[in-house]
């Protein structure tokens, strides 16, 4: 018997849904008659307060995952912050009323859930969630899970350790802005360099970059300096490999892979968020939200269009969700 108290859960809810693949602005519709997902014994039902967009949401609608996706109709969305309103029989970590956050899809590109986070409620396994840091708003918390877990896992996979240097390509984006902070504050980097466009250079420095490189004016490949690790958060591994020292590591999160670079797809783990929560609560690591990038639930299509311009500095958020 699932436990639920003090929360009246409606039978039908609002959610953004697409029934066929295509341009999100053509296929994604706001529906008000979506059924609340049933929870399995290891899941909780979350009343969604905020969600973040990731570029995979737009790619998925266009059919990027079509051989490895749930069947339509699909409610998109990976990142969530909200309140637990119901818990399955086997759930031990959370209770009704807990404020939580996480990436609801365990393996990012393999059969993500049919019912995602662009909805008033979503169901998610407890192992993918963590308690929301008390000092963060729901919007700030929603901005983090996929990008902070991707940043962390990538650094772990390069065996990053104190005293190493790193170059981050795309330092002002969702992933890159967290790689800079984690490398410096959690992994003990001796030197952090990062690339961005001219208007985002100050952001890189505020995040802890020792060297901010304006890619519109200079090529990082021409620097005499090479780095122990290059973290390519833009998908340019054939260039990224030219910035690494002999014997160093190059990790990329997108695009074709040029050896010795390697690519990975993030695994969602609440345990990583739990490990990083103290750094968030002490404000050593800060969420980075695009200044113009918070959109109400009714304006999801505008938010996706804005995300796809590639201009945001930090994350695009959907908040409030009714």
LOPADO-405504 format. One record per residue: y, z, x of N, C-alpha, C, O in turn; residue in three letters. Coordinates in steps of 0.05 Angstrom, whole numbers, plus 5000, padded with zeros to 4 digits. Atoms other than C-alpha are relative to their C-alpha. Last residue first. Example, Ala and Ser with C-alpha at 12.3 -4.5 7.8 and 13.67 -1.06 7.14 Angstrom:
2
497649994984497951435273502250144985504450184995Ser;497650005018491051565246502450005018502450135039Ala;
END
This chain:
322
499649845024550447735024498350254999498450404980Unk;502050125017549747505097499850184975499350424978Unk;502249845011556147695132498049834984498749614975Unk;499449735009555647405182502549994983504449854990Unk;499750015029552446775212500250294989498350454991Unk;501249795017553546785286500549944971502649834963Unk;499150065027554946255340498450174981495950174981Unk;501750055023553846535410501549944974503750034970Unk;501549785013557446495476498749904974498349664970Unk;500349834976562845995495498750254989500050424976Unk;499849715001561945465441499750145027498150065044Unk;497649874991563444745460500050314999501550435014Unk;500449904972556544425458502550155010502650225033Unk;497950134983558744025396499650085029500649945047Unk;501050254989551944215365502249855016501649665031Unk;502049954978554044935355499349745014499149745039Unk;498549894978560144715314498250055024498949995047Unk;498450224989555844275270501650095024501749955045Unk;501950174985550944845260501549775013501049715036Unk;500849854976556645315240498149845018498449835042Unk;497750024981559644805192499250135026499950045048Unk;499950284990552844745158502249965020501949825040Unk;502150054980552045505155500249725011499849675035Unk;499150224982558645585117498149945023498949875045Unk;499650255015556345975055500749775018500749545010Unk;502650125008553246525099500449734986498849554988Unk;501449875022559946685132497649834991497349604998Unk;499750155026561546385200498650164978496550274982Unk;501349855021562746735267500649884973503049854965Unk;502850075008563846235323498650184980496250184979Unk;499750145026571346205335497349964986497149814967Unk;497749895016571446735390500449874973501349994954Unk;497850204998564346535413502350104982501950184959Unk;499750165025560347175416502349805004504449885013Unk;497850194997558047465483500049824975498349654972Unk;500550255014553848095478502549825003504749925005Unk;498450045025555348595532499249744987498749545000Unk;500550275010550948885587501449974973501150144956Unk;500350144974553549505623499449714995500349535010Unk;498150234997556049725555500049885028501949765036Unk;498049914981552250395559502149795007503849835024Unk;498749765011548650225494502150115020504150235011Unk;498250095021547149515519501650254989504050234984Unk;497950154987544249755585502149914980504549894986Unk;498249814986540250295548502349855014504549965015Unk;498149855017537749755499501750205015504150225008Unk;497250074994534849315555502050164982504450164988Unk;499549954972527849625556503049965007504150095023Unk;500049714997527649655480500750075029502150275034Unk;497649895012529648925476500250305004502350415011Unk;497950084981524048745525502750104989504350205005Unk;500149824976519049155484502249935020503350105033Unk;498249785006521148775420500150195024502150335028Unk;501249744996517848165451502150224994504150245008Unk;498449795012519247435433498550275003496250294995Unk;501749845019515746965481501750234990502850385006Unk;499949705001520646475513497950104980497349984959Unk;498949955027518845755529499650304995497450414999Unk;501649825017517945605603501450014973503749954969Unk;498849955027520145055651498250204986495850214990Unk;502049965021518844985726501450084974503650184974Unk;499149855024523144685781497650044981495749884981Unk;501649765006519344465844501050174976500150394973Unk;501049804981518843955814501950035024503149835032Unk;500450124973523443575766498950215019500350415024Unk;500349814978522543805694499549845026497649695028Unk;502250074982525143385636500050185024502150275033Unk;499950264987529943745589497549955017495850125020Unk;500050245016530244485573500149755016500549755040Unk;500849945028529645205595500049754983499449774959Unk;498450145020529745115670498950064972496650124969Unk;501149985027527445555728501849854981504349874983Unk;498250125020528645385801498650014973496449904970Unk;501150075027525545835854502149874983504549954983Unk;498949855023526845895929498849904974497049734974Unk;501849795008522345655987501150174976499850364968Unk;502850064993527945256020498350244991498850474998Unk;500949974972534445485987497149905002495649904983Unk;501749784993536345215918499350005030499149795043Unk;498449764994542344805897498350235010499450455016Unk;498450054975539044115901501750255007503050255028Unk;501649954976533544345853501649955026500750035047Unk;500349714993538744425798498450045026499150225041Unk;497749914984540543685799499650295009500350365032Unk;500050184976533643445778502450065017502450025041Unk;501549894978533144075734500149815024499849905047Unk;499450204979538843875689498550075025499650105047Unk;502050225001536944225624500649785019500449545012Unk;499050235014543044665610498049774999498349584983Unk;499949955029540645375625501149764985501849784961Unk;498850245013538445195696499950054970497850014957Unk;500849985029537145855732501649784985504049804981Unk;498250155018537445705807498950034972496649964967Unk;500950085026534346235852502249844987504549904988Unk;502949935002534846395926498849914974496549824973Unk;500649755013541446015930497050054999495449874999Unk;502350035017544645485974499150274990499850485002Unk;501749775007551745496002497649924982498049774963Unk;501749944977554644876034498050224994495850235006Unk;499449744986556944685965498350035024495949965024Unk;498550054976556143935949500850265015501850255037Unk;501850114979550444055900501549965026500349975048Unk;501249774986555144505859498249905023497750045042Unk;502950005004559043875841498950235017499450255040Unk;501650004975566543975834497050014993496250114972Unk;498550064976572143845784498349995025499149865045Unk;498350245004569043815715501449915025502549685026Unk;501750254996563444275738501649754994500749535000Unk;499150185022568544835749498549735003499249575020Unk;499850284991564745325793500749834976499349834956Unk;500050165025565646075783500749725008502849665019Unk;498950274996563546475845499849854974497649814963Unk;498449994975562447225843501449745006503549735018Unk;500550214980560147195770501950035024504350075021Unk;501049904974560547875736499449785020498349845042Unk;502849925003561347725662498850095026496650215026Unk;500149755015568947735668497250104997496750344993Unk;499249784983568447215723499950264986499150464998Unk;502049964980564446745679500750235018499050405024Unk;502249865013569346845621497850065021496750285022Unk;499349725002575146665666497850164987497250394995Unk;500349884973571746005684500650304999499350465012Unk;501949775002570945815610499650155027498050335028Unk;499049785018577045375603498250244998499050454988Unk;497549864991575344955664500750244983501350464993Unk;497650165001568144775644502550175006502350425007Unk;499050035028562345205667502349805001503149705023Unk;498450245007558145335728500950024971499550134954Unk;500650135026555545995756501949774995504149775005Unk;498250235005554946365822499249884974496949904965Unk;500450165024551947065828502149784999504549844999Unk;497950195005551247435894499249834976497049734975Unk;497949964980547348045916502449824995504649885002Unk;499350244984543248045852502250075020504150225013Unk;498949934974540848745830500749765018500449775042Unk;501850094979536048565774501150035028499749995048Unk;502749895004539348975719498249935024496650095032Unk;500149725008546848915730497250124998496950365002Unk;498249824986547848275769499450294995499150455013Unk;500550044971541947845747501650215016500650345034Unk;502649874992542348135677499549985030498650175042Unk;499849715002549847975670497450145008497450345023Unk;498049904981549547265697499950314999499750445020Unk;501250014973543147115659501950125020501050275037Unk;501849764997546347375594498649995027498150215039Unk;498249765000552246885597498450265003499450465014Unk;498749964974547346335617501750255001501750385022Unk;501949904981543046415554501450075027501050295037Unk;501549775010548446365502498250125020498250365025Unk;501650035024552845895542498550254992498850465005Unk;498549905023558346075591498449974974499450054952Unk;499649715000553946045653501550114976501450354971Unk;499449945028551445345641500550294996499450414977Unk;498850245012547945265708500450054970498550114956Unk;500550045029546845955738501449754991503949744991Unk;498150195012546446005814499149954972496849894967Unk;500850175022542846625842502349824992504749904993Unk;497650155011542847045905499049814978496749734978Unk;500150295001537447565922502649884988504150024974Unk;499150134975538948275943499949705000500949575018Unk;497449924989534948615888500649875027498849835044Unk;500049724990529048215861502750065013504249885021Unk;497449924990527847585821500050295008498850464994Unk;500449764983520547425814502650085013502750155036Unk;499350094973522446725787499550235020500150205044Unk;501850214991518446895725500749895027499049795042Unk;502649884992522147555716498149795012496849845032Unk;499649854975528847195717497450135010496850125034Unk;499550194978526446705665500450135027499350045047Unk;502650114993523647265621500349805023498649795041Unk;501749794986530247645623497449885009496649915032Unk;498749944974534747045606498150185016497750145040Unk;500450244983529946815551501150055028499949985048Unk;502950014993529547525522499449755018497849775036Unk;500449794980537147585525497150015009496650065032Unk;498750074974538046905492499550225020499150155044Unk;501250234986532846995436501349955028499849905047Unk;502950004994534747705418499049765015497949795037Unk;501449954975542347745429497149915003496449805024Unk;499450214980547147465378498050015023497949825039Unk;501350255007544047865321500349795022498749615024Unk;502949964995546148515356498549744994496749665009Unk;500449994971553448295360497050025006496049885024Unk;499450274990553548095286499449995030498349805040Unk;502350175007550048745266500549725011498649595020Unk;499950085028555449135304497549834994496149745013Unk;499650285006553449445370500149954970498750084954Unk;497250084996554550165389500549714993502849634993Unk;498249885020548050415357502949905003504449894983Unk;498249814985543649925394502250114982503549954968Unk;497450114992539249615340501550215016501750445008Unk;497849885014532149895339502649885011502949835035Unk;499249744987527249395367502250124983503549984967Unk;497449875006523448815335500550255018498650365029Unk;497950184992517948325355502850124997504850005005Unk;500050034971512448845355502249825010502849825034Unk;498549794988514249025282500249975031502150065043Unk;501849814988512048345257501650225015503650165028Unk;500550034971517348005215498250235010498350455001Unk;502349844992518947865142499449955029499549735039Unk;502150144984525747605122497950205008498450445010Unk;502149834990531047785069498149835017497849595013Unk;499249725005537847505049497950205010498550435017Unk;500949915027536146845083500950294997501550435016Unk;497750085015538046465146499550044970499549864954Unk;498049795003532946885183502549924985504350084980Unk;498649894978526546475179502250204992501850354973Unk;497749865011521446315126501450155022500450365032Unk;498950175021516545775150502550134988504449994980Unk;500549925028515446185213501449804980503549684986Unk;498249805009515345835280499750044970498849864956Unk;500249915028509045435292501850244993500950454985Unk;502750055011509245375368499950144972499850384970Unk;500350285008516245275398497249944988496549714984Unk;497650135012518845985403499449724989500549644969Unk;500050214981512346375410502049794990501549674969Unk;501249904975513447035375500049795022500949845044Unk;502150194993518246785322498950065028500250045048Unk;502349975018522347355290497749815007495549834995Unk;500650285004527247435347497449994985495350084996Unk;502150134986529748155342499949704995501449594978Unk;499350284993534248675312497749885015496050025026Unk;501650134980533449335275501149725007502949614994Unk;498450244993537249845233498649875024498350005045Unk;499450054971532150335205501549745003501049544990Unk;497349914993532750485130500849965029503149975036Unk;497950115017525350445114502750125007502950365010Unk;500149905027521350665174502249874983504049754994Unk;497650015017519750345240499550124973497250134963Unk;497549974985514950435298502450034983504350174990Unk;499749724990508350575262502850055012503750275013Unk;497549984985507149955219500450305008500450474991Unk;500649944972499749885199502650065017502450115041Unk;501849774996500749945124499750085030499550325036Unk;502850045005506749465121498350245008499350425022Unk;501750014976513949705118497149964992496250074972Unk;502849975008519449575067498449985025499049825043Unk;500149915028527149575069497150054990496750154968Unk;502750005010528349535144500050114971501050334966Unk;501049735007535749395156497149974989496649804972Unk;500049915028538748795191498750284997498450435016Unk;499449714999539648395254500350094971501649964955Unk;499349845023536147725260501050285009500150395029Unk;498849744993535047155309500950154975502150034957Unk;501749834983530146585295501150295002499650485000Unk;498949764989533146175238497950175015495850225005Unk;499749984971530945615192501050285009501650454992Unk;497549854997528345675120500350045030498750185042Unk;499549814978523145125116502750134998504750004993Unk;497249944994520344755056500350225021498850415022Unk;497749955016516644475094499250094972496850054965Unk;499350215019510144565133502650064985503250304980Unk;500949945027510145035192500849774982502749634987Unk;498249845017511344705259498650074974496749944966Unk;500649714996507444455319501750184982502650394991Unk;502949974996507043705309499150295002496750355001Unk;501550075024514043685278497050025003495650064983Unk;502549854999517344095332497849904981495850044976Unk;500749964972523243635348497250145002495850105022Unk;502750084995523443405275498950045028496849955035Unk;500150294994530943385262497249915007496749675012Unk;499450155025530744065228499749705004499049554985Unk;502349975017527444345291500349854974498549714964Unk;502150194991532844065335497650014982496449804977Unk;499150275006538244415294497849805008497249614993Unk;499850025029534745095295500749714991499549614972Unk;502750075010532744985369500149984969498549824958Unk;500150305001540244985386497349914989497149694978Unk;500850104973540445725368499649704997499149604975Unk;501150274998544146035309499249945029500550045048Unk;498750174980544946785302498749724999496449694992Unk;501950174986543447205240501649845021504049795018Unk;498850214983547147785208497749845012495549955017Unk;497149955001545748295152501449785016503649695009Unk;498550134978538548085136503050064996504150014975Unk;497650105014534848585092501849895022502950055038Unk;497349934991528548635134502049884981501949644975Unk;498150175014521448665108502850105008503450335005Unk;498049865016516748975159501749794986502049564995Unk;497350105002510348685187501850204985500950384971Unk;498649944975503648935214503049924999504349915020Unk;500149724993500448995145501450085026502250315029Unk;502749934991502948315123500050295010502250415012Unk;500449914973509548255085497050055004495650144987Unk;501849775001510647805025499650095029499649935048Unk;502650024986516747355033498350264997499450484998Unk;500049814977522147424979497349985014495249995000Unk;501549755003521846804936500250175025500350075047Unk;502249994980527446294941498650274996499850484992Unk;502549935015531446164877497650025019495449965012Unk;499749735009538646154904497550104985497550314972Unk;501549965025538245544948500250294991500650475008Unk;500049715008543345335000498650034973499649924953Unk;498749935026541444645025499950304996497950435003Unk;500049715004539644355094501750074975504050004973Unk;502449905012537743615092500050304993498550394976Unk;501150165023544143225103497750154986497550144961Unk;497950025021548243695147499149844976500349864955Unk;499749755016541743885184502149974978501850084956Unk;497649874991540543155204500550254983500550234959Unk;497750184997533443005185502350155011502150385021Unk;498750004974526743305165502349815001502349614987Unk;500750244984524943435093501550025026503550155028Unk;502650095009524844045047499049755015496749685013Unk;500350295001530544415080497149924993495250055002Unk;502650125000532545115061500249705005502149574995Unk;499650284993538345595069497349875005495749985020Unk;500850084973536746235032500849715004501149564985Unk;498750244989538946624971499049955028498550135043Unk;497849954981533947104939501349735008500349525003Unk;499150264989528947154882502650055016504250225009Unk;502350184998524647764865500849735011499249595024Unk;500150205022530148254882497549835003496249825024Unk;500350274988528648854927499849804977498049824961Unk;501050185021531449504902499949725012501949615019Unk;498950275000531949964962498849844977496349834975Unk;497050015000531350714957501249725001503649694998Unk;498649815017523950694974503049965003503949875024Unk;497350105005518850205001501450214982500350284961Unk;498249795008511950335030502849894997503849745014Unk;497550014984506749795031501950214989502050264965Unk;497650005017500050005000502550005018502850185034Unk;
END
